[in-house]
Each structure stands twice: as structure tokens, then as C-alpha cells.
Amino acid sequence: MKNDPVDVVVVGAGMGGAAFCARLAERAPRLRIVCLERGGWVDPRTMPAWRRDWQRATIDAWATSPNLRLKAAAPSQSADYPIDDRGSPIKPLMWNGVGGSTVNWAAHFPRLHPSDFRTKTLDGVGDDWPFGYADLEPYYDQNDAAMGVSGLAGDPAYPRKPPRAMPPLALGRLGMTAARGFDALGWHWWPVDAAINSVPHQGRPGCNYCGPCQQGCVTRAKASTDVTWWPKAITNGVELRPHCIVQQVTIEAGRATGVVYRDAGGRAVVQPASCVVVAGNGIGTARLLLASGLDSPALGRYLMFHPAAYARGMLKEELDGPVGPIGCALYSHEFYETDASRGFKRGVHLQVTRENIPLMQALRLEPAWGRDAQRLLREEFRHSIAILVLAEDLPEAHNRVTLTDRTEVDGLPGVKLDYTLSEHSRRSLDFGLDRAEEVLRAAGAHRVVRLPLAPLTGWHLLSTARMGTDPTTSVTDARGRCHAVPNLLVADGSLFPTVGAVNPASTIGALALKLADDLAKDIA
Amino acid sequence: MTPEFLAAVIDTLLPGDDALPSGTAAGLPLPAYAESHRSVLDAIAAEAGGVESFIRADEAARSTAVRAVERTMPECFRALLMAVLSDYYESEPALAALGWPTHPPQPTGHAPVAMDDATAARLDRIARRGLLWRP
């Protein structure tokens, strides 16, 4: 089956694809834009927070890992594909459906720092971005406005931002106790920017602090692009086709001619297009472009995560436990910028999260069963504070996404990760864990346990089709256009030349808006 | 596989204490484990010298048998443990003992305490600090 040609076909309806589509349709309303998404819309009535068995959903159909969901007893609504992650100590997490991973993200919404765009110039490591913070700043503001951000202006860790649309989410006892620890040490802390309504905003309610954000938000207080950017994009005329799995970007004589996809009925469909934009995250984008034969030596290479570790402190006083958005209490950038005396360049992000639900906490105990396990659970539940340490990976060509010899059930080649935690990242994590333990002790913790590397934290799938000027070390130019195929664009976190040490969604959205503006100008 | 044996295994995993109920006291569905985790339960019985022997054993001896099977059949054992812990930490007796609501998170949610004056003062001190970012 062959469809009529369109002007632009976008692959993927997550943070990058949604923002890109909405903006391009606004800037160039005459274009015919189609977005193909491998998964479907999620109905909030099916989310587990309504049910008594909501806890086990976190390790079953609503697990954050696609590999775990594929093994689950109950079918998932995420249109997943298996990922061979045996070669990576960090396991990839994502959601495959309209909204992408914003469906099950924690919605912590920080920006990169200005220095993150110039690591080579400032610190002699990594690479500089082809543009700076100031170039992206207006797009950060626009993405914030569309997503709806709770927070507090005046943070000395960042250039001045506009007033946040809503006041910050409540810190709760847990956050205020952690703040006491940071304060005792004289260290920076600040309530997080969160893409979660703290009060009713833009037709969505305020958060009622139910907890399991990563199993979908039943009230829609948490922003996800299916409820933020997509209604705008569709109003602007974008056609979104769910349950369509793109098999190949067709490339002839150095030009993309469209895509071939498998529709909801399993039929092969040819979709001609003047321009193809891929936004399937750092794994999905690399997989599709490799399967399409894009000739680019850097494609799939330089895979970066934000390696994560936890320090958990146990206190005598009663705290909240798993009350409120899991990723959103407060953070510290006291150690974000480079200090050469630490023995490594760049820095770490410290984030006070909410605590584990009872089942998750029980599964993480050692021992996991018996009298001591129950005693530990009782001592820790509602008496602990966890500090997440995020480190900045640096670009290394050997960390990569490749194809396997298998053909998966979705019709595409299998995909494999090879990733080694670098000495740099290990040092960063250890430094961050030491600081986190200091905070917890200062806050009153009588016992602190560490998780030196948390495996199920691979949300941030970055840099496998990075921007740059050198075609041997980058895949696209500064406008997201592939060096080898200029009418084939990338519009997601795959583009990041470096990744900072903070969650990337805010930057992915801002970058997608900039790229859409660039393309609209090119077409005009 | 008798109910007494199943109860003994489950209460070895979750013996309870003066605050938390044991697995059987929490009303866990013992027959379901016999159906879905037969091989690992059989292995525990064999390790102890038989079903009756496991039932008669003290807590230390039961734990030794279970630990041995945890080593020899790690995946099967983990599957049993996850099923048992899932049922336990979703049970009303266990949640109530932890001081946690027994109903789902929605529609009620939770009501966290508001920021107190001391925290607001701490935040104000941070706001007055010099810039931390590099241009």
C-alpha cells in the first residue's frame, strides 16, 4: 500500500516528536505533517493507581523497563521491543506509546547549565555544543510554558528564569528534613522544577501526591506530551497515526524519500515524504537509522546515560515515605560545576526523591526474606531519605547501540547495548555518594546504606546520533540534519553532544522546538 | 504438599514479629503458591529431608533449607519470593501494621505537610547566595 506524499513525516510521539510537530505546524501551517507512533494512547482509567494491586504493577505490566514489561504476566500497553542489555550495567527504561517516556517519567524538569554546552572549552573534556545556553533559553521558556512547570524562581544555581507557572510541589517532612541537612553543611538546595501541576493549571488538576508517577498519572496532574503538546499539534493540523511501526527510512541517492511502516493491521505501508524526522530516543532512533542503512560512522556510538547511585539514610523520626511525586522533592547543585581538586572534571547532581513503596523496598533489602528482612523493612519504611546521585557520562565511542542478527516481532532488527561505566563516571558517583552521606548524617541519619550503581535507572538514552561539524564523530549538523542525508533529521536526545548531569527532557523539548523553527525557516 | 508445609515455608520467609504479621497471619493464598511454584517448594522439602521434616524443624533449620534452595535455584526462588512479597505487602494486615493506607493511592492521594518556617528561612538563605553557575 502506498500513501499520498506528505511534506514531513515524524517518527515517534514522545517529548521530541511531539514538541517538534506542534511547533512546525504552528510555524509552517501549510505543511502536511504526519507522525507515526509505534504505540497507542494510554487511557488513564487503566492505570494501576486505582487498584489494590498497584504495587505489583511496578514490576509487571507497568514496570519502567521494557524488558521487564515483555516478561510480565499481564500485557502492557507499551509497544515494546526487546533490548539486549547484557553488555550494559545500566538497563534502559522507556515507554513506547503516544507521549513516549513522559507517560511514565518522574517529571523532574531541570535545564542544563550554561557550562554544559561548553565542556571542551571550559574543562577540556567532551565536546562543545554547536550553540549555547542563550540560544536555547527562549525555547526552554516556551517548552516550560507548554508543559506547565511548578517551581520557584531565584535559584542561584541557574541563570535567571521566568517565574514558574505554579508554586513548587510540597517538600513534605522528608524534603524538609533533607533541607535541614544541606543547610547544616551550608550547601545549596532548591525545590525542583517539576512538570507536575502543584495547583490546577491549563485545564488539568493539581497533584494529590498519590505517589506512583512512573505507572502513569491517572489525574493528569503530571505533564506528559499526550496531554500537553499533542492536543496543540493536532489542533494545528498534524496527523498522528498510532500503532504504526516504522520499518525503514527509505534513502535514495543521498536523499530520504519517506518511510515504510507496518500499520495497526499489520500491512506494509509506503509513506513518501519530502522530509523525515526521527525522534525515537537514543536506542530507537539509532536502531531505525542503522536498519535503514544510514551511512555515518558515528551512528549508534557515544551512547551516554546519567549513571546513578543512591545513598539512603535511616532516621529515628517519622517521615512521609512514598508520599508525592517520586522524583520531585529538592535537589542540590553545590557540586555541579567543575572543581579540579576533586580529581575529576565536571560535577554531580544530588536529588532528594520520595521513598520507595513497601514492596519495592522489600525487594531491595538484603537479606530479602526472614526475620531480619521484616525488621529492616519496619525500621526503614517512613523513616528513610534517599538521595540520588547523577553523574555526567563523557562521550566515548565504544559505548554504543548496534543491531543484532535477529529480526524481532516488530519486523526490525534486534538491538544491543554495549556500555562500560568509565573511571570518570565511577569517580563522580563515589564523590557524590560521599557528599550524600554527609547530608544524610547532618540531617540526623543514624545509618546510611549505599547503592553504588543503580541498574534500573537508564531513562536518559542519549547521544547516539549526536550533533557536530565533523562527520566522523557526529551524525547531524547543528540543525539536526544528517550529514549524509540532509533531509533526514533527528529530533530527540540522540543529538546531545554532551549530557550534563541532569534529566534531559526539558532540553529535548527545547531542542526540538529550535529544530522545528530552523526547518520552518529552511522551508520558507 | 500439605497446607502445614506451605504455611511453614511462607512463615519462614515472613515470620512476623511483634509489629508485623507473619505471612499466614496476613492471609496469603497458600494454595496458589503450590500451583505456581511447585518445583522450588519440592526442592525445599527435599533439602529438609521431606515435608514432615521441614514442618518439624525449628526456624534456623528451616532457614538453612530455604537458603540452600535459594542458592541452587535462584530464579525459581526469586519468582516465589516476589509472589509472596507482592501478596504480603498488598495485604491489609501488613499495610495496616506499617501504618500505611490499605486502599489504593487514588482517588484520595495523600496530604503532605506544608513548608514550615524553619525550612522557609533556610531557603531564603540559599536565595541570597552568590551565583553557582559558570557562564
Boltz contact constraints between the chains, C-beta under 6 A:
constraints:
  - contact:
      token1: [A, 49]
      token2: [B, 105]
      max_distance: 6.0
  - contact:
      token1: [A, 49]
      token2: [B, 106]
      max_distance: 6.0
  - contact:
      token1: [A, 50]
      token2: [B, 104]
      max_distance: 6.0
  - contact:
      token1: [A, 50]
      token2: [B, 106]
      max_distance: 6.0
  - contact:
      token1: [A, 51]
      token2: [B, 104]
      max_distance: 6.0
  - contact:
      token1: [A, 52]
      token2: [B, 104]
      max_distance: 6.0
  - contact:
      token1: [A, 54]
      token2: [B, 104]
      max_distance: 6.0
  - contact:
      token1: [A, 55]
      token2: [B, 90]
      max_distance: 6.0
  - contact:
      token1: [A, 56]
      token2: [B, 86]
      max_distance: 6.0
  - contact:
      token1: [A, 113]
      token2: [B, 133]
      max_distance: 6.0
  - contact:
      token1: [A, 114]
      token2: [B, 135]
      max_distance: 6.0
  - contact:
      token1: [A, 115]
      token2: [B, 134]
      max_distance: 6.0
  - contact:
      token1: [A, 154]
      token2: [B, 127]
      max_distance: 6.0
  - contact:
      token1: [A, 156]
      token2: [B, 129]
      max_distance: 6.0
  - contact:
      token1: [A, 156]
      token2: [B, 131]
      max_distance: 6.0
  - contact:
      token1: [A, 156]
      token2: [B, 132]
      max_distance: 6.0
  - contact:
      token1: [A, 157]
      token2: [B, 132]
      max_distance: 6.0
  - contact:
      token1: [A, 157]
      token2: [B, 133]
      max_distance: 6.0
  - contact:
      token1: [A, 158]
      token2: [B, 133]
      max_distance: 6.0
  - contact:
      token1: [A, 170]
      token2: [B, 112]
      max_distance: 6.0
  - contact:
      token1: [A, 172]
      token2: [B, 112]
      max_distance: 6.0
  - contact:
      token1: [A, 173]
      token2: [B, 113]
      max_distance: 6.0
  - contact:
      token1: [A, 176]
      token2: [B, 119]
      max_distance: 6.0
  - contact:
      token1: [A, 179]
      token2: [B, 119]
      max_distance: 6.0
  - contact:
      token1: [A, 179]
      token2: [B, 122]
      max_distance: 6.0
  - contact:
      token1: [A, 183]
      token2: [B, 122]
      max_distance: 6.0
  - contact:
      token1: [A, 188]
      token2: [B, 126]
      max_distance: 6.0
  - contact:
      token1: [A, 188]
      token2: [B, 132]
      max_distance: 6.0
  - contact:
      token1: [A, 208]
      token2: [B, 109]
      max_distance: 6.0
  - contact:
      token1: [A, 209]
      token2: [B, 109]
      max_distance: 6.0
  - contact:
      token1: [A, 209]
      token2: [B, 110]
      max_distance: 6.0
  - contact:
      token1: [A, 209]
      token2: [B, 112]
      max_distance: 6.0
  - contact:
      token1: [A, 210]
      token2: [B, 105]
      max_distance: 6.0
  - contact:
      token1: [A, 210]
      token2: [B, 106]
      max_distance: 6.0
  - contact:
      token1: [A, 210]
      token2: [B, 109]
      max_distance: 6.0
  - contact:
      token1: [A, 211]
      token2: [B, 105]
      max_distance: 6.0
  - contact:
      token1: [A, 212]
      token2: [B, 105]
      max_distance: 6.0
  - contact:
      token1: [A, 218]
      token2: [B, 106]
      max_distance: 6.0
  - contact:
      token1: [A, 323]
      token2: [B, 110]
      max_distance: 6.0
  - contact:
      token1: [A, 323]
      token2: [B, 112]
      max_distance: 6.0
  - contact:
      token1: [A, 324]
      token2: [B, 112]
      max_distance: 6.0
  - contact:
      token1: [A, 333]
      token2: [B, 132]
      max_distance: 6.0
  - contact:
      token1: [A, 337]
      token2: [B, 134]
      max_distance: 6.0
  - contact:
      token1: [A, 358]
      token2: [B, 89]
      max_distance: 6.0
  - contact:
      token1: [A, 359]
      token2: [B, 86]
      max_distance: 6.0
  - contact:
      token1: [A, 359]
      token2: [B, 89]
      max_distance: 6.0
  - contact:
      token1: [A, 362]
      token2: [B, 85]
      max_distance: 6.0
  - contact:
      token1: [A, 362]
      token2: [B, 89]
      max_distance: 6.0
  - contact:
      token1: [A, 369]
      token2: [B, 13]
      max_distance: 6.0
  - contact:
      token1: [A, 369]
      token2: [B, 81]
      max_distance: 6.0
  - contact:
      token1: [A, 371]
      token2: [B, 15]
      max_distance: 6.0
  - contact:
      token1: [A, 374]
      token2: [B, 20]
      max_distance: 6.0
  - contact:
      token1: [A, 378]
      token2: [B, 19]
      max_distance: 6.0
  - contact:
      token1: [A, 378]
      token2: [B, 20]
      max_distance: 6.0
  - contact:
      token1: [A, 381]
      token2: [B, 98]
      max_distance: 6.0
